[in-house]
């Protein structure tokens, strides 16, 4: 079976898109070619790095990348999934050969306030929602979800 290519996009490629990329690779990486990028790449969100580590995923060495650099390099994707808000989605380029563009809006961990533990708890909620959505996506594509 040919692998579908998937690009996850968010504003800074520092949180939500990194989570989505990590979970799709972890759960069904043998079935998908997966990348993530941002409209304005920033630095990895430390709370996201921490809560993914709690689930056995280490992204601490990942470097946020620009969606426009991927576009200019001629990369193509079957599916482009924006995990930020609708306004940011509208700024994303349309990749040649793309079969489908989807919007999966999740709250932005960089906007969370409170104590460090409150921020981590809110980030865990986003992590769990992203993981659930990835599992649903895999099922929709008729792929098997292995036991982890």
N, C-alpha and C positions, 0 to 999 in steps of 0.2 A: 504494500500500500504506500502510495506517495505521501510524503509529509506535507501538511498544510503549514504555510508560514504565517506567523502572527506577530503584529507589532502593537504593543501597549504604549499609549501616549498619555502623559499628564503634563502639567505646567512645568515642573522643574525636574522631572525624572528623579525625584529624591525620596518618594514614598510609595504612592499607590501603584504606579506603573512598575516599580521595582518589585513590589509584593506580587503583583499579578504575573510578571515574568518568572519570578522565583517559584511560585506554586505551579504554574503550568509546566515548567521544566521538571520540577520534582515529581509531579504526579503523572505526567504523560509526555515527558521529554522525548521518548522514542517515537512518538507520533507527530510531533510538531517541531518546527524551527521557530524559536521564540527570541524576540528582542524587545527592549523598551527604550523610550526616548522622551525628551521633553521639548516644549516650545522655547523655554529659557532655562537650560540646564543649570542646576544649582549644586549643592552639596547634599550627600546622603543625610537623611533625617536620623539622628542618633536613636530616637525612640523606636523608629521602624527597624533599625539594625538590631536593637535590643529585643523587640518582641518576635522578630523572625528567628533570632538565635534561640529564644525559648522553645521554638518549634523545630529546632534542629537545622535551621537554614542560616548560612553565614554569607551575607552580602557585603561585609565590611570592606572588601577590596574592589567592589564594583565602582565604576566611574560613570556618572550621569553623562548622557550623550544627547546631541541635538537632533531632533527630528528632521530639521532642514539639511543637516549634513548627510543623513541617510538618504534623503530625497535626492540631493545633488549628486550623490555617488551612484545613483541609478538603481538602488535596491528596490525590490518589489515584494509585495506581501499579498497573500490571499485575503487576510482579514486585518483590518486596522481597528483597534478597540481603544476608545478614549475613556479614561477612568476619572476624568475631572468633570467640571460642569459644562453645560451646553455652550456657553460663551467661548470657552477655551477650545472646545471641539471645532467650532466654526473657523478657527484660525489655522487648523491643521491642513497640511497639503493633501491633495488627492494623489495617491500613488498609482502609477500605471499598472494595469493588470489586477488591480484590487477587485475581489469578488464582492466584498461586503465591508461596510463601515458601521460600527456599533458604538453606542454610548452607554457606558456603565458608570454612572456618577457615584462616587464615594466621597465622604467628608475628607477634607484635607488635614492630615495630622499636623502640618505646620501652623494651623490656626487654633490648635487646642491650647487651652489655658488651665491653670491650676497648679497644684503641687506636682512634683515629678511623678509620683505614683498615680495621680489623677490623669496626667497626660499619657502615661503608659497604659492605663486602663482603657482610655478612649482609643488609643492606637491599637490595642488588642481587639477591640470591637471592630475596627476597620479591617484588621488582619483577618479576623474570622469571617467577616462578610465577603472579603475578596476571595478567600479560600473556598467558601461555599459557592460563590459565583463561578469560580474556575471549575469546580466539580460539576456544576450544572452544565457548563459549556462543554465539558468533555463528554458527558452523557448525551447531550444534544448532537454531538458529532459521532455518536455511536461508538465511542471508545470506552474501553473498560478502565475502571479506576482500580488500580492495584491497592492491596492493603499495605499501609505504611506502618 
